[in-house]
């Protein structure tokens, strides 16, 4: 190991379960990589990200929990992305990542929540979100703890732009 920067990058790689180049693997890093404490550091880092996501992306987090993907999604996001240390910025990064998810419902929910956050921060654009099922029924199911509705065709939600009320096209339950 030749510099503090390299050592810090290597430690971050270990925490994020990334492989290290052979030249970066000195005795200290091998020891850390095999330690129980590394697992604890990973657990704390993931807990912190999960807390930020639940507080700043409540709809997306609730949907992920409902379909049993919350913890894997948070871990995958943390391990694959350079995440901001600021919860609000990290939440936007998470929503951006989830808005390209393979599940059309997850994509729509993350895009919807991201659009609402951007408009709330003054973004003047209009965002159109396409859903594969009725978004009002999805939000109601999440709020009430009911089963999610099945896909039933194309639904569109508009957030921002000429709309002055985020609730004008889709009533948000609660």
N, C-alpha and C positions, 0 to 999 in steps of 0.2 A: 504494500500500500504506500503510495508516494505522497498523498496529500490529504488534508482534512476533508476537502470537498469530495474526493473519491471515496473516502471512508463513509461519509454521510450518505452519499448516493448508494453505496453498497448496502448500508443498513436499511435505507428506505426500500431497496429492492427486496431484501429479506422480509421486511414487514409486509410488503405487497405480494409476496410469494412469486417473485420473479427470479429467473436464474441469473447468476453472476458470471461475468467473464472469468476465465481461469486466472488471469493475472491479478484480478481483484480479490481473490480468495486466499487471504492469509490466515494464520492460526487463530487470530482473534475472531474473524468473521465465521470461521468454521465452528468455533466454540459457541458464538451467539446463535448461529443457525441451528445448532443441535439443542439449545437450551429450552427449558420449559417457560422461561420468562418471555421468550419471543412470542409464544402463543398468547400470553397475557397482554403484551403490547398490542398484538393484532386485535384481540378482543376489545380492548379499550378504544382503539382507533375506529373499529367498526361500530361500536356502541355510540361513539360521538357522532359519526356520520348518520347513523340511523335516527338519533335524536334530532339532528338538524333537518333531516328529510321529513320526519313525522311532523315537526313544528312548522315547516315552511312549505311543504307539499302535502297537505292533509288529505286531499282527494286521491291523489296518486298513491300515497302510502296506504290509505284505507283499501283501495282496490287491490294493490299488491298483497296486502294481508289477506283479503277475502279469497284470493285465488292461490294463496300459499306460496307466493314468490317474493315476499318482502326481504327476508334475510339474504337469500341468494342474489337478489337484484342489487342490494346495497353492497355486498361483498364484491360482486363482479364489477360494479361501478368503481368502487374504491381501488381495486387492484389494477384496473385497466386504464384509469384516467389520472391525470395530474389534477387533483382536487384542490380547490381553494381552501385556505384555513378559515375563511369567513363563511358562516352558515348560510347567509342569504345568497352569496355568490355560488356556493357549493350546491344549493338547492336548485338554482337556475341551471347549473351544469347537469345536475341529475335529470331535471325535466327535459333538457335538450337531448340527453342520451336516451331517455325512455320514449321520447316522441318519435324515435325511429325503431322501436321495438318490433319484433315479428308479430306480436298479437295486436290485431287492429283495435280492440277495445283499449288496450294499454296505450297505444299510440295516440288515440283520440283523447283519452283522459289527460295524459301528460301534456299534449299540445293545448288542450283547453286550459289547464291550470297555468301553463307557461304564458299563454296569451293574456289571461286575466292578470297575471303578475306584471307583464310588460305594460299593459294598458294602465294599470294602477300606478305605475312608475312614470306615466306621462307619454308613453309611446303613442304617436298619433295614427299608426297604421290600423287597418282593419284585418282581423284574422278570421279565416273561415276554417272551421274544423269539421271534418267528415267522420261520421260515426256509422258503424254497421248495425246499430240498434238505437232505440229511442233514448237520448241522453237524459231526459227527465226521469224515465223509468230506472236508469242506471243509478242516478244520484239518489233517488228515493230508496232503491234497494240497499244502497250503501248506508244511508241514514237509518233505515229501519232494521237492518240486519237480515233482510230478505234475500232469497236467491236472485242472482243477476238475471235480467231478461235475456232471451236468446236473440241472435241476430235476426233482423226483420227487414232489411233493406237500408238504403242510404238516408241518412239524416244529416242536416247541416246546422251548425251553430256559428253565429257571427259574434265576434267580440271586438269592441273598439270601433275605430273609424267614425262614421257618422252617428253611430249609436252612442248616446250619452249615458245609457244605463246598461250595465253589464247583464242585468237580469231580464232585459227586454225580449230576448229570443228564447231563453231557457230559464224557467224559474228554478232557483236554487233552493231546495228544501231546507227548512229550518230557519 
